[in-house]
């Protein structure tokens, strides 16, 4: 399936990356899964920090690279995953409890577990541009991502 990309932002700083995440947070609902793809240092965790702030989470958010999953509590529970170190999608970590639960799940390096992700997963890609700015794209793969794109289009 070819991705269409009308939702695209160029962010000039970590602060702008966090602000985009904060703007997204009010749109999130229980069971939403966001797949975050991109190079190291492209802004995936910084974006997650903004989402967490928008959900009213005051705890500092860092990458769960070595723990795989970190849980935070705000307006909705936030499950932050970094699956970079997983050997494969066949490792059973109780994925369904997170993906179909009462919270919001953000998965860094989500393509590593693509077969396990819900159909309505919303995919974002992060790229570092030659200027040092970041390009963040929301890909229109399903109805949920299309609605999210429409609601974020004014940002």
N, C-alpha and C positions, 0 to 999 in steps of 0.2 A: 504494500500500500504506500503510495506516495504521500508525503506530508504536505499540507498546505500551511502557509505561515503568515497570516495577516497580523497576528499579534506579536509584535517585536518591539523591544525597548533597547535603547542604548543608554547605559548608566555610566556616569563619569566617576563615581566614588562608591565606597562601601556604604556610605550613608544613603545614597540613592538606591542601592541594591536592597538595603533594609527597608526603605520606604515602599518599594514595590511589594515586598513581602507583607508589610503592614497593611497596604491597600487591599491585598488579596484576602487577608484573614477574615474580614466580616462576611465574605462570600462563602466561606467554608462551612460544610455541614458534616454531621457524623457519617463516617464511612468514606469520606473523600480520601483518595490516595493520589499523591503527587509524586511523579517520577522525575528526579533531577539528574540530568546527564551533562557532562562537560569535563574539561581538563582539570587537573589539580590546580587549585588557586583561582578558579574561574568565578567563584561566588556562590556556590551551592549552600555552604554552611551559613554564609552571611545572609543570604535570602531566607534561610530557615530561621535565623535570629529575628528577622523582621516579622515573619509569620507568627513566631512565638510572642513577640511584643504585642502584635495585633490581637492575639488571643488572650492578652492579659497575663502572660507568663513573665514573671520578674527574674527568674533564675537565669544565670548566664548560660547560653547555649554554645557548646563546642561540638566538634565532630566526634561521633561515636565509633571512630575507626577501629579501636581495639575492643570495644564492648559490643559492637554491632547495633544495639538498640538502647536508646535512652528515652525515658518517659517523663513527661512534664504535665502539670495540671493548670489549666486556665479555664476560659469559657467552655472550651472543649479539651479533652485530653489530647496531647500531641505526642505522637510516637515518631522519633527521629531515628532513622536507620542509615547505616553506611555499610553496604554489602560488598565493598571492594575486595575484602579479604576472604570472602566465601569461595569455596572450591567449586560450588555449582548450585543450581536451583534445587537439587534434590535434598539439601540439608533441611530437615524439618525443624523449624524454630517456632512452630505455632503461628504461622503466617496468617491464617484465617482469623484468628482472634484479633489481630491488628487491622487487617484489611476490611473486615466486615463487622468491626466493633463500633463502639460509641465515640471514637475519637477521629482525629485526622492523622494520616500517616504520610511522612515525607521520606522518600527513599533515595539516597545518593547512590549513584552507580546502578540504577534500577535495571538496566538492560541485562545484568548478570542473573536476575531472577524473573525476567520477562514472562516466562510461561506461568508463573504463579500469580501474577498481578491481575486484578479485576479488569474486566473489559472497559469499565468507565474510568480507568486511571488517566489522570491528566499529566501530559508529558511536557516538561520544560527542558530546554538545552541552554547551556551557558558557554560562551566563547570569549576568550581574551582577544581583543583586536590589537592591531599593530600600534595603535595610539595609546594602549594601556586601558582603554575603556572596555566595558563588557557589553556583549550583546546577549540579551535574554529573549528566548522565543518560547511561546506557548503554541504547541502543535495541535491542530484540529483533527483529532482522531475519533472523536465520539461526541455525543450530544452534550455531555457534561463540560467538556473542554470548549465547545462552541458557545455555550451559555456563559462560561467564565470569561471568554474572550470578549464577548459583547459587553459584559458588565465592567470589564477593565479597559475598554477601548478609549475612554476619555483620559487615561493616565499618561 
